[in-house]
Amino acid sequence: MNPSFFLKEEFGDLRRRLLFVVLMIIVYRIGVHIPIPLVDINKITTSFDSDNIGIFSLFNLFSGGALSKVSIFSLGIMPYISSSIIIQLLSTIWDPLLQLSKEGNIGKKKISQYTRYLTVLLSFFQAIGMAKFILNATDSNFNLLLCYTTIIVTLVSGTMFLMWIGEQITENGVGNGISLLIFTSIVSSIPRIIVSTLEKARQGEI
């Protein structure tokens, strides 16, 4: 059999993987622009203007602008990253996790499962804080409990979906999915940052 056949097959598999990554990133970027239900985003966007410097600006950068748009992906992938760091640290000092880390693929699957559970927990608490911030910044005409429930469920579900996208990219695409999502988020903010910087330079602020 001609060896070039295998090369073509490998190229086809790589092309399929790259296409899958592109499609997942497109889905992610579309979700960034889908607002949370029952929320008037026009009253909140003023809190994320170009002069706003602080922890929210940092979160907004890593969420690809989803936080400033009050979208379903406002929490971004940060809860998963925090959970991964916590689990990795515990794996070095807590015997049950330390033993799991030595059990090969089975242990890794268990640790990944615990990471997902912790991600849900962290997302829930962060979503509560985000819901409080949103509702304090807006005058909603809907029932307060309904608004809290909708916002929290939407934000937690959004983070879970991003985690799933990242894992799918890792398994079926190219590279580490979570890292690619973070990279995409940062790159998507570059044009806005450049325009803002040029405008400040034009006005003599910098």
C-alpha positions as a Markdown table, in Angstrom:
| # | Residue | x | y | z |
|---|---|---|---|---|
| 1 | Met | 0.0 | 0.0 | 0.0 |
| 2 | Asn | 1.2 | 3.5 | -0.8 |
| 3 | Pro | 2.7 | 5.2 | 2.3 |
| 4 | Ser | 1.2 | 8.5 | 1.2 |
| 5 | Phe | -2.3 | 7.0 | 2.0 |
| 6 | Phe | -1.5 | 7.1 | 5.7 |
| 7 | Leu | -0.2 | 10.7 | 5.4 |
| 8 | Lys | -3.4 | 11.7 | 3.8 |
| 9 | Glu | -5.4 | 9.9 | 6.5 |
| 10 | Glu | -3.5 | 11.7 | 9.3 |
| 11 | Phe | -4.0 | 15.0 | 7.5 |
| 12 | Gly | -7.7 | 14.3 | 7.3 |
| 13 | Asp | -7.9 | 13.5 | 11.0 |
| 14 | Leu | -6.0 | 16.7 | 11.9 |
| 15 | Arg | -8.3 | 18.8 | 9.7 |
| 16 | Arg | -11.3 | 17.2 | 11.4 |
| 17 | Arg | -9.9 | 18.0 | 14.8 |
| 18 | Leu | -9.1 | 21.6 | 13.9 |
| 19 | Leu | -12.5 | 22.0 | 12.4 |
| 20 | Phe | -14.0 | 20.7 | 15.6 |
| 21 | Val | -12.0 | 23.2 | 17.7 |
| 22 | Val | -13.2 | 26.1 | 15.4 |
| 23 | Leu | -16.8 | 25.0 | 15.8 |
| 24 | Met | -16.6 | 24.8 | 19.6 |
| 25 | Ile | -15.0 | 28.3 | 19.8 |
| 26 | Ile | -17.7 | 29.7 | 17.5 |
| 27 | Val | -20.3 | 28.2 | 19.9 |
| 28 | Tyr | -18.5 | 29.7 | 22.8 |
| 29 | Arg | -18.3 | 33.2 | 21.2 |
| 30 | Ile | -22.0 | 33.0 | 20.3 |
| 31 | Gly | -22.9 | 32.2 | 23.9 |
| 32 | Val | -20.9 | 35.2 | 25.1 |
| 33 | His | -23.5 | 37.5 | 23.4 |
| 34 | Ile | -26.6 | 35.7 | 24.8 |
| 35 | Pro | -27.8 | 37.7 | 27.8 |
| 36 | Ile | -29.2 | 36.2 | 31.0 |
| 37 | Pro | -33.0 | 36.1 | 31.0 |
| 38 | Leu | -35.0 | 38.7 | 33.1 |
| 39 | Val | -32.0 | 41.1 | 33.3 |
| 40 | Asp | -31.9 | 44.6 | 31.8 |
| 41 | Ile | -28.3 | 44.7 | 30.6 |
| 42 | Asn | -28.4 | 48.4 | 29.7 |
| 43 | Lys | -28.4 | 49.3 | 33.4 |
| 44 | Ile | -25.4 | 47.1 | 34.2 |
| 45 | Thr | -23.0 | 47.8 | 31.3 |
| 46 | Thr | -22.1 | 51.2 | 32.8 |
| 47 | Ser | -20.4 | 49.3 | 35.6 |
| 48 | Phe | -17.9 | 47.9 | 33.1 |
| 49 | Asp | -16.9 | 51.0 | 31.2 |
| 50 | Ser | -13.3 | 51.5 | 30.0 |
| 51 | Asp | -12.4 | 53.4 | 33.1 |
| 52 | Asn | -13.4 | 50.6 | 35.5 |
| 53 | Ile | -10.3 | 49.0 | 36.9 |
| 54 | Gly | -10.4 | 46.2 | 39.4 |
| 55 | Ile | -11.2 | 42.6 | 39.9 |
| 56 | Phe | -14.3 | 42.8 | 37.7 |
| 57 | Ser | -12.1 | 44.0 | 34.8 |
| 58 | Leu | -9.9 | 41.0 | 35.3 |
| 59 | Phe | -12.8 | 38.6 | 35.3 |
| 60 | Asn | -14.3 | 40.3 | 32.3 |
| 61 | Leu | -11.0 | 39.8 | 30.4 |
| 62 | Phe | -10.9 | 36.0 | 31.2 |
| 63 | Ser | -14.5 | 35.7 | 30.3 |
| 64 | Gly | -14.0 | 37.2 | 26.9 |
| 65 | Gly | -16.3 | 40.2 | 27.7 |
| 66 | Ala | -19.1 | 37.9 | 28.8 |
| 67 | Leu | -19.2 | 39.5 | 32.3 |
| 68 | Ser | -19.7 | 43.0 | 30.9 |
| 69 | Lys | -22.4 | 41.7 | 28.6 |
| 70 | Val | -24.1 | 39.9 | 31.5 |
| 71 | Ser | -24.3 | 36.8 | 29.3 |
| 72 | Ile | -24.9 | 33.2 | 30.2 |
| 73 | Phe | -21.2 | 32.7 | 30.3 |
| 74 | Ser | -20.5 | 35.6 | 32.7 |
| 75 | Leu | -18.8 | 33.3 | 35.2 |
| 76 | Gly | -16.5 | 32.0 | 32.5 |
| 77 | Ile | -14.3 | 29.0 | 33.1 |
| 78 | Met | -12.7 | 30.5 | 36.3 |
| 79 | Pro | -14.6 | 28.2 | 38.7 |
| 80 | Tyr | -13.3 | 25.2 | 36.9 |
| 81 | Ile | -9.7 | 26.5 | 37.0 |
| 82 | Ser | -10.1 | 27.3 | 40.7 |
| 83 | Ser | -11.4 | 23.8 | 41.4 |
| 84 | Ser | -8.6 | 22.2 | 39.4 |
| 85 | Ile | -6.0 | 24.1 | 41.5 |
| 86 | Ile | -7.7 | 23.2 | 44.8 |
| 87 | Ile | -7.9 | 19.5 | 43.8 |
| 88 | Gln | -4.3 | 19.5 | 42.7 |
| 89 | Leu | -3.1 | 21.0 | 46.0 |
| 90 | Leu | -5.2 | 18.6 | 48.0 |
| 91 | Ser | -3.8 | 15.7 | 46.0 |
| 92 | Thr | -0.4 | 16.4 | 47.5 |
| 93 | Ile | -1.4 | 16.6 | 51.1 |
| 94 | Trp | -4.7 | 14.6 | 51.5 |
| 95 | Asp | -4.1 | 10.8 | 51.5 |
| 96 | Pro | -7.4 | 9.7 | 49.7 |
| 97 | Leu | -6.6 | 12.0 | 46.7 |
| 98 | Leu | -3.0 | 11.1 | 46.9 |
| 99 | Gln | -3.8 | 7.5 | 46.5 |
| 100 | Leu | -6.2 | 8.2 | 43.7 |
| 101 | Ser | -3.5 | 10.1 | 41.8 |
| 102 | Lys | -1.4 | 6.9 | 41.9 |
| 103 | Glu | -4.0 | 4.6 | 40.4 |
| 104 | Gly | -3.5 | 5.6 | 36.8 |
| 105 | Asn | -6.4 | 6.4 | 34.5 |
| 106 | Ile | -9.1 | 5.2 | 37.0 |
| 107 | Gly | -7.7 | 7.5 | 39.6 |
| 108 | Lys | -7.5 | 10.4 | 37.1 |
| 109 | Lys | -11.2 | 9.9 | 36.2 |
| 110 | Lys | -12.2 | 10.0 | 39.8 |
| 111 | Ile | -10.2 | 13.1 | 40.4 |
| 112 | Ser | -11.7 | 14.7 | 37.3 |
| 113 | Gln | -15.2 | 13.8 | 38.7 |
| 114 | Tyr | -14.4 | 15.5 | 42.0 |
| 115 | Thr | -13.1 | 18.5 | 40.1 |
| 116 | Arg | -16.5 | 18.8 | 38.3 |
| 117 | Tyr | -18.4 | 18.5 | 41.6 |
| 118 | Leu | -16.3 | 21.2 | 43.2 |
| 119 | Thr | -16.8 | 23.4 | 40.1 |
| 120 | Val | -20.5 | 23.2 | 40.5 |
| 121 | Leu | -20.2 | 24.2 | 44.1 |
| 122 | Leu | -17.9 | 27.1 | 43.4 |
| 123 | Ser | -20.1 | 28.2 | 40.5 |
| 124 | Phe | -23.1 | 28.2 | 42.7 |
| 125 | Phe | -21.6 | 30.5 | 45.3 |
| 126 | Gln | -20.2 | 32.8 | 42.7 |
| 127 | Ala | -23.5 | 32.9 | 40.9 |
| 128 | Ile | -25.2 | 34.0 | 44.1 |
| 129 | Gly | -22.8 | 36.9 | 44.4 |
| 130 | Met | -23.3 | 37.7 | 40.7 |
| 131 | Ala | -27.1 | 37.6 | 41.1 |
| 132 | Lys | -26.9 | 40.0 | 44.1 |
| 133 | Phe | -24.7 | 42.4 | 42.1 |
| 134 | Ile | -27.0 | 42.3 | 39.1 |
| 135 | Leu | -30.3 | 42.7 | 41.0 |
| 136 | Asn | -28.8 | 45.6 | 43.0 |
| 137 | Ala | -27.8 | 47.4 | 39.8 |
| 138 | Thr | -31.2 | 46.9 | 38.2 |
| 139 | Asp | -34.9 | 47.5 | 39.1 |
| 140 | Ser | -36.5 | 44.2 | 38.0 |
| 141 | Asn | -40.2 | 44.0 | 37.6 |
| 142 | Phe | -40.2 | 40.3 | 38.2 |
| 143 | Asn | -40.4 | 38.3 | 41.4 |
| 144 | Leu | -37.1 | 38.5 | 43.3 |
| 145 | Leu | -37.0 | 34.8 | 44.0 |
| 146 | Leu | -37.6 | 34.1 | 40.3 |
| 147 | Cys | -34.9 | 36.4 | 39.3 |
| 148 | Tyr | -32.4 | 34.9 | 41.7 |
| 149 | Thr | -33.2 | 31.4 | 40.7 |
| 150 | Thr | -33.0 | 32.2 | 37.0 |
| 151 | Ile | -29.7 | 34.0 | 37.2 |
| 152 | Ile | -28.1 | 31.4 | 39.4 |
| 153 | Val | -29.3 | 28.4 | 37.3 |
| 154 | Thr | -28.2 | 30.2 | 34.1 |
| 155 | Leu | -24.8 | 31.1 | 35.3 |
| 156 | Val | -24.0 | 27.6 | 36.8 |
| 157 | Ser | -25.3 | 25.9 | 33.6 |
| 158 | Gly | -23.2 | 28.3 | 31.5 |
| 159 | Thr | -20.0 | 27.3 | 33.4 |
| 160 | Met | -20.9 | 23.6 | 33.2 |
| 161 | Phe | -21.4 | 24.0 | 29.4 |
| 162 | Leu | -18.0 | 25.7 | 29.1 |
| 163 | Met | -16.4 | 23.0 | 31.1 |
| 164 | Trp | -17.9 | 20.4 | 28.7 |
| 165 | Ile | -16.7 | 22.3 | 25.7 |
| 166 | Gly | -13.2 | 22.4 | 27.1 |
| 167 | Glu | -13.2 | 18.7 | 27.8 |
| 168 | Gln | -14.6 | 18.0 | 24.3 |
| 169 | Ile | -11.8 | 20.0 | 22.7 |
| 170 | Thr | -9.2 | 18.2 | 24.7 |
| 171 | Glu | -10.6 | 14.8 | 23.7 |
| 172 | Asn | -11.6 | 15.4 | 20.1 |
| 173 | Gly | -9.7 | 18.5 | 19.1 |
| 174 | Val | -6.2 | 19.8 | 19.3 |
| 175 | Gly | -4.5 | 21.0 | 22.6 |
| 176 | Asn | -5.9 | 21.6 | 26.0 |
| 177 | Gly | -9.5 | 22.8 | 25.7 |
| 178 | Ile | -9.6 | 24.9 | 28.8 |
| 179 | Ser | -6.4 | 26.7 | 27.8 |
| 180 | Leu | -7.8 | 27.4 | 24.3 |
| 181 | Leu | -10.9 | 28.9 | 25.8 |
| 182 | Ile | -8.9 | 31.2 | 28.0 |
| 183 | Phe | -6.7 | 32.1 | 25.1 |
| 184 | Thr | -9.8 | 32.9 | 22.9 |
| 185 | Ser | -11.2 | 35.0 | 25.7 |
| 186 | Ile | -8.1 | 37.1 | 26.0 |
| 187 | Val | -7.5 | 37.5 | 22.2 |
| 188 | Ser | -11.2 | 38.6 | 21.7 |
| 189 | Ser | -10.6 | 41.5 | 24.1 |
| 190 | Ile | -7.5 | 42.8 | 22.3 |
| 191 | Pro | -9.3 | 44.8 | 19.6 |
| 192 | Arg | -11.4 | 46.6 | 22.2 |
| 193 | Ile | -8.3 | 47.3 | 24.3 |
| 194 | Ile | -6.4 | 48.7 | 21.3 |
| 195 | Val | -9.3 | 51.0 | 20.3 |
| 196 | Ser | -9.7 | 52.2 | 23.9 |
| 197 | Thr | -6.0 | 52.9 | 24.2 |
| 198 | Leu | -5.9 | 54.8 | 20.9 |
| 199 | Glu | -8.9 | 56.9 | 21.9 |
| 200 | Lys | -7.3 | 57.8 | 25.2 |
| 201 | Ala | -4.1 | 58.7 | 23.4 |
| 202 | Arg | -6.1 | 60.9 | 21.0 |
| 203 | Gln | -7.8 | 62.7 | 23.9 |
| 204 | Gly | -4.4 | 63.2 | 25.6 |
| 205 | Glu | -5.3 | 61.0 | 28.6 |
| 206 | Ile | -2.2 | 58.9 | 28.1 |
